[in-house]
Amino acid sequence: MLLWVILLVLAPVSGQFARTHKSIIFLQPPWTTVFQGERVNLTCKGFHLYSTQKTKWYYRYRGKEISRETQKNTLEVQESGQYGCQAQGSPLSSPVYLDFSSASLILQAPLSVFEGDSVVLRCRAKAKVTLNTTIYKNDHVLAFLNKRTDFHIPHASLKDNGAYRCTGYKETCCPVSSNTVKIQVQESFTRPVLRVSSFQPISGSPVTLTCETRLSLERSDVPLQFCFFRNDQMLGSGWSLSPKFQITAMWSKDSGSYWCKAATMDYSITSNSLRSWIQVQIPASRPVLTLSPEKALNFEGTKVTLHCETQEDSLRTLYRFYHDGVPLRHKLVRCEKGASISFSLTTEHSGNYYCTADNGHGAKPSEAVSLSVTVPVSRPVLTLSSAEDLISEGAKVTLHCEAQRGSRPIVYQFHHEDVALGNRSAHSAGGVSINFSLTAEHSGNYHCTADNGFGPQRSEAVSLSVTVPVSRPVLTLSSAEALTFEGATVTLDCEVHRGSPRILYQFYHEDVPLGSKSTPSVGKVSFSFSLTAEHSGNYYCTADNGFGPQRSEAVSLFVTVPVSRPILTLRVPRARAVVGDLLELRCEALRGSPPIMYWFYHEDVTLGSSSVPSGGEAFFNLSLTAEHSGNYSCEANNGLVAQHSDTISLSVIVPVSRPILTFRAPRAQAVVGDLLELHCEALRGSSPILYGFYHEDVTLGKISAPSGGGASFNLSLTTEHSGIYSCEADNGLEAQRSEMVTLKVAVPVSRPVLTLRAPRAQVAVGDLLELHCEALRGSPLILYRFYHEDVTLGNSSALSGGAFFNLSLTAEHSGNYCCEADNGLGAQRSETVTLYITGLTANRSGPVATGVTGGLLSLAGLAAGALLVYGWLSRKAGREPASDPCRSPSDSDSQEPTYHNVPAWEELQPVYSNVNPRGENVVYSEVRIIREKKKRAVASDPRHLRNKGSPIIYSEVKVASTPASRSLFLASSAPHR
């Protein structure tokens, strides 16, 4: 059912063309321009097979696009813009623009105007606008409406197309003009087209005329009527609602110009189709074929005409001519009864001919006409054939004679040297043949003739020669020299005693062809060549005169070849020859008759020999040593001449031995700052050798030695250079590493510091004095020596921490002390420390002792001051006291020690050292009292001692001999803390 509905819709209805309908928008009210605030209802109609369903709406205004969907096909709008719709199952509609105007005067017109419509243009005004209305078309006054609002176009046509507007007056001021409306009158239906079932109907056949047109979508419900014409004469009963007209039979008188007309039911709109010509066709009758000339002999070359003709005169007739069913030619004629073709006869033209006539309604064939062409024979061709490859006595031979052209029957005759052998008659194509067995007399010339009554034709002559096979040839070898040395000329002679000429001779060496020669008679031929080594071997010859070659017996030839200059090749298992490798010497002479004796030489000294009985190469092996470097050669001799090879040089590489690493320094002990030379040398090994130096496996550098003697690497020593050293030697074969060598970089001792330690602040006879000497820098082992007034007290060795020396004090122990440190790199002596010992005993307790001690100290201070003044005056007078060898040069003017500011007696731990805070000529002999009995302090830097807060007594001030220093001493004679 659904398929039927679809076919019904797509078929032409009421003469309209089938098409797919798109959706259409209808307006209510029908105007495209209304005042703002008013509403317009849009109705969407579309083509589909179901009841109304969802409708899609599209709105566009100033770049804004909105789409929505409604359940029904109507939509109420009140905004200006472009609207479109799409009903379900139909394409999108054409866009409709609505203008909701804010103007005071508007002109309203319908959306679409078609031919014949009654059109209303409505001019509407708002309050305060007087409708003294004028209608304009294309800016020309069309009508005055006075106070009417509507202008009517009763029957729209194309002349009503144009731009319309209306005008009015505002009550207070001035004229007002409305918007412009463009009217475009559309056709209600398209111009009809006449469709004809056949424009060339056969006489008596029916024809159907169809008048097709297409209604506008908005006017698809308008009924139409149709009328058909031939040559301006109405056909049938006139106007009809059917777009088709049936003519039951067309005859030749019905040929003419046909057209149709479509119109509305009130004839208000009519339209004519274009005119179409219909030509009624009459079928052709059976044609008749005639041939001329008819009775003359149709020889090859005669001109013949074939004429094909029909009884009636058709508008167009196609004539075709055939020979034995094969098309020859064709001709198309107009308003004529026949057509002809002509051609000159050949043998191929014999056969049956007919023609066909076709005026578009089927081809009609004529009856066949026979034609026979008479052809004289052409020159025959004689051929000779035999089952055997060669024509010899006893062989069977066939002679065949054939004329390629000619009317049959044909008589053929065979001749040998103009003597007739026989004849044959041929009634079909292919010629004739005769056979016979050959004898010696059959040699000669043969020909044949052919005749079909128009004169015989003779073939060209064919020669026949009956041949005799050759006998077995004999090969002989001759040379001018007694011995067949390389370079001698040799001649080969080949001869047969019987055989038909021409005879082909061919010479072979070990089945390889050397050359050939041909002779016109029985005899012999020769072949000469100069000998080379390759010519040794067996030779034979063949003779052939077409019956198969005959072969001679073989003859042997041996060519003696002197040896060529041999080639010496040295082979080692690696790219370079190394001591211990196996060297293979290979000597080969590429040419020379065996046996060959080979000799091997090293620096012209024979190494050995080898004989090769069958040719080829000889070998000699050597296990290489360093002495095998040099030039090598070989010699080849086969008894004719000795040849010596080119000389080849061989360099045998010696792997490096394990290198020896030695240190070279300016002294026995390596000392910081010394320049140390590391020398690495491999006693064996081929140069160049690359030496690498390593310190604790860290590469120091690499040096290449192009010759012997090793390589050296220099270092300016620091303490970090102590450690293990090694070196490596490599000449490209295998690297060798030396044994490890340990280097200890010695540091010279710094100037030691001497410290005196006593059990109390004021030393006395009987106290135990500890002397401590320490160098803060220096490589161990350090030997310390202790001196009192330049007299050695003793010595002691220490790895670290310095050395100690103890004294049980007596009165003689007062004086200057110093120490010396020595680690073998130079002795360093400390500064001098002065010690003054009082005569008090060890028991100093109680108030009486304290008072006595205080008094004594006061007297001692006065005495010391007097002595200092005396000493200064003595020095000023030039009387210098004896110097203390234990003191430094700046201490030569020091006085005897006097102690000041002795505190109350208590068990303190004094530490004695020299203090020279600014490196000047003043030196303070410092005693530092340590209250903690279990701790010791070594005062090597007086700047550190000032920060400790311990009680300090300066025992002596020593002043240099300069006047400034003496003045400073006098001014500073008071004790210091």
Backbone hydrogen bonds, N-H to C=O, Kabsch-Sander energy under -0.5 kcal/mol:
donor,donor_aa,acceptor,acceptor_aa,energy
5,V,1,M,-1.9
6,I,2,L,-2.2
7,L,3,L,-2.4
8,L,4,W,-2.2
9,V,5,V,-2.2
10,L,6,I,-2.4
11,A,7,L,-1.4
16,Q,13,V,-1.7
17,F,213,T,-0.6
21,H,19,R,-0.6
23,S,91,P,-2.0
24,I,45,K,-3.2
26,F,43,T,-2.6
28,Q,41,N,-1.5
32,T,109,A,-1.3
34,V,99,D,-2.3
36,Q,101,S,-2.4
38,E,35,F,-1.8
40,V,77,V,-2.4
41,N,28,Q,-2.6
42,L,40,V,-0.5
42,L,75,L,-3.7
43,T,26,F,-2.3
44,C,73,N,-3.2
45,K,24,I,-2.9
45,K,43,T,-0.6
48,H,46,G,-0.6
55,T,70,T,-2.6
56,K,86,Q,-1.9
57,W,68,R,-3.1
58,Y,84,G,-2.8
59,Y,66,I,-3.1
60,R,82,Q,-2.1
61,Y,64,K,-2.2
64,K,61,Y,-1.7
66,I,59,Y,-3.0
68,R,57,W,-2.1
70,T,55,T,-2.6
75,L,42,L,-2.2
77,V,40,V,-2.6
81,G,98,L,-2.2
82,Q,60,R,-3.0
83,Y,96,V,-3.5
84,G,58,Y,-2.0
86,Q,56,K,-2.0
88,Q,54,K,-0.8
90,S,87,A,-2.3
93,S,85,C,-2.9
94,S,23,S,-0.5
96,V,83,Y,-2.7
98,L,81,G,-2.6
98,L,96,V,-0.5
99,D,32,T,-2.6
100,F,98,L,-0.5
101,S,34,V,-2.9
101,S,99,D,-1.1
106,I,124,R,-2.5
108,Q,122,R,-3.8
111,L,30,P,-0.8
113,V,184,Q,-0.6
115,E,186,Q,-2.5
116,G,156,A,-3.4
117,D,114,F,-2.2
119,V,117,D,-0.7
119,V,153,I,-2.8
121,L,151,F,-3.0
122,R,108,Q,-2.2
122,R,120,V,-0.5
123,C,149,T,-3.5
124,R,106,I,-2.7
124,R,122,R,-0.6
126,K,104,S,-2.5
129,V,126,K,-1.1
130,T,169,Y,-4.4
132,N,130,T,-1.5
133,T,131,L,-1.5
133,T,146,N,-2.2
134,T,167,T,-1.0
135,I,143,A,-3.2
136,Y,165,R,-3.2
137,K,140,H,-3.2
138,N,163,A,-3.6
140,H,137,K,-1.3
142,L,135,I,-3.8
143,A,135,I,-1.6
145,L,133,T,-2.5
145,L,143,A,-0.5
146,N,133,T,-1.0
148,R,145,L,-2.8
151,F,121,L,-2.7
153,I,119,V,-3.2
156,A,117,D,-2.8
160,D,157,S,-2.1
161,N,158,L,-1.5
162,G,183,I,-1.9
164,Y,181,V,-3.4
165,R,136,Y,-1.7
167,T,134,T,-1.3
168,G,176,V,-2.4
169,Y,130,T,-2.2
170,K,174,C,-3.1
171,E,128,K,-2.2
176,V,168,G,-2.9
178,S,166,C,-2.9
181,V,164,Y,-3.2
183,I,162,G,-3.3
183,I,181,V,-0.5
184,Q,182,K,-0.5
185,V,183,I,-0.5
186,Q,113,V,-2.8
190,T,214,R,-2.0
193,V,212,E,-2.7
195,R,193,V,-0.6
195,R,210,T,-3.4
197,S,208,T,-1.9
203,S,281,Q,-3.3
204,G,250,M,-4.7
205,S,202,I,-2.7
207,V,247,I,-2.5
209,L,245,F,-3.2
210,T,195,R,-2.7
211,C,243,P,-3.3
212,E,193,V,-2.9
212,E,210,T,-0.7
213,T,15,G,-8.0
216,S,188,S,-2.8
219,R,216,S,-1.0
220,S,217,L,-1.2
222,V,219,R,-1.9
225,Q,263,A,-2.6
226,F,240,S,-3.7
227,C,261,K,-2.0
229,F,259,W,-3.0
230,R,233,Q,-2.5
231,N,257,S,-3.1
233,Q,230,R,-1.7
234,M,232,D,-0.5
235,L,228,F,-2.9
238,G,235,L,-1.1
240,S,226,F,-2.5
245,F,209,L,-2.8
247,I,207,V,-3.1
248,T,246,Q,-0.6
250,M,205,S,-1.8
254,D,251,W,-2.1
255,S,252,S,-1.2
256,G,278,I,-1.9
258,Y,276,S,-3.2
259,W,229,F,-1.9
261,K,227,C,-2.5
262,A,271,S,-2.6
263,A,225,Q,-2.2
264,T,269,I,-2.1
265,M,223,P,-0.7
267,Y,264,T,-1.7
271,S,262,A,-2.3
273,S,260,C,-2.7
276,S,258,Y,-2.8
278,I,256,G,-2.8
279,Q,199,F,-2.6
280,V,278,I,-0.5
281,Q,201,P,-3.8
288,V,309,E,-2.2
290,T,307,H,-2.3
292,S,305,T,-1.8
299,F,297,L,-1.5
300,E,374,T,-1.6
301,G,345,L,-2.6
302,T,299,F,-2.2
304,V,343,F,-2.8
305,T,292,S,-2.6
306,L,341,I,-3.2
307,H,290,T,-2.4
308,C,339,A,-3.2
309,E,288,V,-1.5
310,T,337,K,-3.2
314,S,312,E,-0.8
314,S,336,E,-0.5
317,T,333,V,-2.7
318,L,358,D,-3.4
319,Y,317,T,-0.6
319,Y,331,K,-3.5
320,R,356,T,-2.0
321,F,329,R,-2.6
322,Y,354,Y,-2.8
323,H,326,V,-2.6
324,D,352,N,-2.9
326,V,323,H,-1.8
328,L,321,F,-3.3
329,R,321,F,-0.6
331,K,319,Y,-2.8
333,V,317,T,-2.8
333,V,331,K,-0.5
335,C,314,S,-1.2
335,C,315,L,-0.8
339,A,308,C,-2.5
341,I,306,L,-2.5
343,F,304,V,-2.1
345,L,302,T,-3.0
349,H,346,T,-1.7
350,S,347,T,-1.2
351,G,371,L,-3.1
353,Y,369,V,-2.9
354,Y,322,Y,-1.6
356,T,320,R,-2.2
357,A,364,K,-2.0
358,D,318,L,-1.6
364,K,357,A,-2.5
366,S,355,C,-3.1
369,V,353,Y,-2.9
371,L,351,G,-2.3
374,T,298,N,-2.4
378,S,405,R,-2.4
381,V,402,E,-2.4
383,T,400,H,-2.4
385,S,398,T,-2.2
387,A,396,K,-0.7
392,S,390,L,-1.0
393,E,467,T,-0.8
394,G,438,L,-2.2
395,A,392,S,-2.2
397,V,436,F,-2.8
398,T,385,S,-3.1
399,L,434,I,-2.9
400,H,383,T,-2.5
401,C,432,V,-2.8
402,E,381,V,-1.5
404,Q,402,E,-0.5
407,S,375,V,-3.9
410,I,426,A,-2.6
411,V,451,D,-2.7
412,Y,410,I,-0.5
412,Y,424,R,-3.9
413,Q,449,T,-1.8
414,F,422,G,-2.8
415,H,447,H,-2.7
416,H,419,V,-2.9
417,E,445,N,-2.4
419,V,416,H,-1.5
420,A,418,D,-0.6
421,L,414,F,-3.1
422,G,414,F,-1.0
424,R,412,Y,-3.0
426,A,410,I,-3.4
431,G,428,S,-0.5
432,V,401,C,-2.4
434,I,399,L,-2.2
436,F,397,V,-1.8
438,L,395,A,-2.9
442,H,439,T,-1.4
443,S,440,A,-1.1
444,G,464,L,-2.6
446,Y,462,V,-2.5
447,H,415,H,-2.0
449,T,413,Q,-2.1
450,A,457,Q,-2.3
451,D,411,V,-1.4
457,Q,450,A,-2.8
459,S,448,C,-3.1
462,V,446,Y,-2.8
464,L,444,G,-2.9
467,T,391,I,-1.8
467,T,465,S,-0.6
471,S,498,R,-2.2
474,V,495,E,-2.2
476,T,493,D,-2.4
478,S,491,T,-2.1
480,A,489,T,-0.7
485,F,483,L,-1.7
486,E,560,T,-1.7
487,G,531,L,-2.1
488,A,485,F,-2.1
490,V,529,F,-2.6
491,T,478,S,-2.8
492,L,527,F,-3.2
493,D,476,T,-2.7
494,C,525,V,-2.8
495,E,474,V,-1.6
496,V,523,G,-1.7
500,S,468,V,-3.0
502,R,519,T,-0.5
503,I,519,T,-2.4
504,L,544,D,-3.3
505,Y,503,I,-0.6
505,Y,517,K,-3.7
506,Q,542,T,-2.2
507,F,515,G,-2.7
508,Y,540,Y,-2.8
509,H,512,V,-2.4
510,E,538,N,-2.3
512,V,509,H,-1.5
514,L,507,F,-3.3
515,G,507,F,-1.0
517,K,505,Y,-2.5
519,T,503,I,-2.4
525,V,494,C,-2.5
527,F,492,L,-2.3
529,F,490,V,-2.0
531,L,488,A,-3.3
535,H,532,T,-1.6
536,S,533,A,-1.1
537,G,557,L,-3.3
539,Y,555,V,-2.7
540,Y,508,Y,-1.7
542,T,506,Q,-2.4
543,A,550,Q,-2.1
544,D,504,L,-1.7
550,Q,543,A,-2.8
552,S,541,C,-2.9
555,V,539,Y,-2.7
557,L,537,G,-2.5
560,T,484,T,-1.7
560,T,558,F,-0.5
561,V,559,V,-0.5
564,S,591,R,-2.6
567,I,588,E,-2.8
569,T,586,R,-2.8
571,R,584,E,-2.4
579,V,653,I,-2.5
580,G,624,L,-2.3
581,D,578,V,-2.7
583,L,581,D,-0.7
583,L,622,L,-3.9
584,E,571,R,-2.6
585,L,583,L,-0.6
585,L,620,F,-3.6
586,R,569,T,-2.9
586,R,584,E,-0.5
587,C,618,A,-2.5
588,E,567,I,-1.7
589,A,616,G,-0.7
590,L,588,E,-0.6
593,S,561,V,-3.4
596,I,612,V,-2.3
597,M,637,N,-3.0
598,Y,596,I,-0.5
598,Y,610,S,-3.4
599,W,635,E,-2.2
600,F,608,G,-2.8
601,Y,633,S,-2.9
602,H,605,V,-2.7
603,E,631,N,-2.5
605,V,602,H,-1.4
606,T,604,D,-0.5
607,L,600,F,-3.2
608,G,600,F,-1.1
610,S,598,Y,-2.6
612,V,596,I,-3.0
615,G,612,V,-0.8
618,A,587,C,-2.5
620,F,585,L,-1.7
622,L,583,L,-2.6
624,L,581,D,-2.8
624,L,622,L,-0.7
628,H,625,T,-1.5
629,S,626,A,-1.1
630,G,650,L,-2.8
632,Y,648,I,-2.9
633,S,601,Y,-1.8
635,E,599,W,-2.2
636,A,643,Q,-2.8
637,N,597,M,-1.5
638,N,641,V,-0.8
643,Q,636,A,-3.0
645,S,634,C,-3.1
648,I,632,Y,-2.8
650,L,630,G,-3.1
652,V,650,L,-0.6
653,I,577,A,-3.2
653,I,651,S,-0.6
657,S,684,R,-2.5
660,I,681,E,-2.5
662,T,660,I,-0.5
662,T,679,H,-2.6
664,R,677,E,-2.4
672,V,746,A,-2.2
673,G,717,L,-2.3
674,D,671,V,-2.6
676,L,674,D,-0.7
676,L,715,L,-3.6
677,E,664,R,-3.1
678,L,676,L,-0.6
678,L,713,F,-3.5
679,H,662,T,-3.0
679,H,677,E,-0.6
680,C,678,L,-0.5
680,C,711,A,-3.0
681,E,660,I,-1.7
683,L,681,E,-0.6
686,S,654,V,-2.7
689,I,705,A,-2.3
690,L,730,D,-3.2
691,Y,689,I,-0.6
691,Y,703,I,-3.4
692,G,728,E,-2.6
693,F,701,G,-2.6
694,Y,726,S,-2.8
695,H,698,V,-2.5
696,E,724,I,-2.7
698,V,695,H,-1.5
699,T,697,D,-0.5
700,L,693,F,-3.3
701,G,693,F,-1.1
703,I,691,Y,-3.0
705,A,689,I,-3.4
711,A,680,C,-2.5
713,F,678,L,-2.4
715,L,676,L,-2.9
717,L,674,D,-2.9
717,L,715,L,-0.8
721,H,718,T,-1.5
722,S,719,T,-1.3
723,G,743,L,-2.7
725,Y,741,V,-3.2
726,S,694,Y,-2.0
728,E,692,G,-2.4
729,A,736,Q,-2.8
730,D,690,L,-1.4
736,Q,729,A,-2.8
738,S,727,C,-3.2
739,E,659,P,-0.5
741,V,725,Y,-2.8
743,L,723,G,-3.3
745,V,743,L,-0.6
746,A,670,A,-4.1
746,A,744,K,-0.7
750,S,777,R,-2.4
753,V,774,E,-2.4
755,T,753,V,-0.5
755,T,772,H,-2.9
756,L,912,Y,-2.1
757,R,770,E,-2.9
758,A,910,P,-1.6
763,V,761,A,-0.6
765,V,838,T,-1.3
766,G,809,L,-2.9
767,D,764,A,-2.3
769,L,767,D,-0.7
769,L,807,L,-3.9
770,E,757,R,-3.3
771,L,769,L,-0.6
771,L,805,F,-3.9
772,H,755,T,-3.1
772,H,770,E,-0.5
773,C,803,A,-2.7
774,E,753,V,-1.6
776,L,774,E,-0.6
779,S,747,V,-2.9
782,I,798,A,-2.2
783,L,822,D,-3.3
784,Y,782,I,-0.6
784,Y,796,S,-3.3
785,R,820,E,-2.6
786,F,794,G,-2.8
787,Y,818,C,-3.2
788,H,791,V,-2.7
789,E,816,N,-2.5
791,V,788,H,-1.2
792,T,790,D,-0.5
793,L,786,F,-3.7
794,G,786,F,-1.1
796,S,784,Y,-2.6
798,A,782,I,-2.2
803,A,773,C,-2.7
805,F,771,L,-2.2
807,L,769,L,-2.9
809,L,767,D,-3.3
809,L,807,L,-0.8
813,H,810,T,-1.3
814,S,811,A,-1.1
815,G,835,L,-3.1
817,Y,833,V,-3.2
818,C,787,Y,-2.0
820,E,785,R,-2.6
821,A,828,Q,-2.9
822,D,783,L,-1.6
828,Q,821,A,-2.7
830,S,819,C,-3.1
833,V,817,Y,-3.1
835,L,815,G,-3.4
838,T,763,V,-1.5
844,R,842,A,-0.7
850,T,846,G,-1.5
851,G,847,P,-2.3
852,V,848,V,-2.9
853,T,849,A,-3.0
854,G,850,T,-2.4
855,G,851,G,-2.5
856,L,852,V,-3.0
857,L,853,T,-2.6
858,S,854,G,-1.9
859,L,855,G,-2.5
860,A,856,L,-3.2
861,G,857,L,-2.3
862,L,858,S,-2.1
863,A,859,L,-2.8
864,A,860,A,-2.6
865,G,861,G,-2.2
866,A,862,L,-2.4
867,L,863,A,-2.7
868,L,864,A,-2.4
869,V,865,G,-2.3
870,Y,866,A,-2.6
871,G,867,L,-3.3
872,W,868,L,-2.2
873,L,869,V,-2.4
874,S,870,Y,-2.9
875,R,871,G,-2.4
876,K,872,W,-2.2
877,A,873,L,-1.9
878,G,875,R,-1.5
879,R,874,S,-2.6
880,E,878,G,-1.0
887,R,884,D,-2.0
891,D,888,S,-2.2
892,S,889,P,-1.0
894,S,891,D,-1.4
898,T,955,S,-1.3
908,L,906,E,-1.6
909,Q,930,I,-1.5
911,V,928,R,-1.8
912,Y,756,L,-4.0
913,S,926,E,-1.7
915,V,924,Y,-2.9
916,N,914,N,-0.5
919,G,916,N,-1.1
923,V,921,N,-0.5
923,V,958,K,-1.1
924,Y,915,V,-2.7
925,S,956,E,-1.5
926,E,913,S,-2.2
926,E,924,Y,-0.8
927,V,953,I,-1.3
928,R,911,V,-2.7
928,R,926,E,-0.5
929,I,927,V,-0.5
929,I,951,P,-1.9
930,I,909,Q,-2.7
930,I,928,R,-0.6
931,R,929,I,-0.6
933,K,931,R,-0.7
935,K,932,E,-1.0
939,A,937,A,-0.7
940,S,938,V,-1.1
944,H,941,D,-1.3
945,L,941,D,-1.1
946,R,942,P,-1.4
947,N,944,H,-0.8
948,K,945,L,-1.3
953,I,927,V,-1.6
954,Y,976,H,-0.8
955,S,925,S,-2.5
955,S,953,I,-0.6
956,E,925,S,-0.6
958,K,923,V,-1.4
958,K,956,E,-0.5
959,V,957,V,-0.5
966,R,962,T,-1.9
967,S,963,P,-2.2
968,L,964,A,-2.1
969,F,965,S,-2.0
970,L,966,R,-2.2
971,A,967,S,-2.0
972,S,968,L,-1.1
973,S,970,L,-0.8
